[in-house]
Amino acid sequence: MTTTGKGLPRSLAGAEISAAWADITVKPSTFTPTIGTTSTTAMAGNKTPTTTQRGGVLQQAAIADASAAPTQAQFNAVLAALRAAGLLAS
């Protein structure tokens, strides 16, 4: 029997073939992700992404609400957080 090179008879070339997951034997119980840095590969779970890798914005530490008119130091802390997040130019 002549095959397609993929183990299928030429008469099945181009045929849509499917199988239920439960019918597949000798399959791994877990799937290790491919670790990488491209748009199609996963990032390691213990890696802290840069603002570029996250799309430009990283969550900043919480800043407490002011109970009265903000002081210059409180206002500057907000500006510093916005700059660190890439939302405000330096």
Secondary structure as UniProt FT lines:
FT   HELIX           10..12
FT   TURN            13..14
FT   HELIX           21..23
FT   TURN            39..40
FT   TURN            45..46
FT   TURN            51..55
FT   HELIX           72..84
FT   TURN            85..86
//
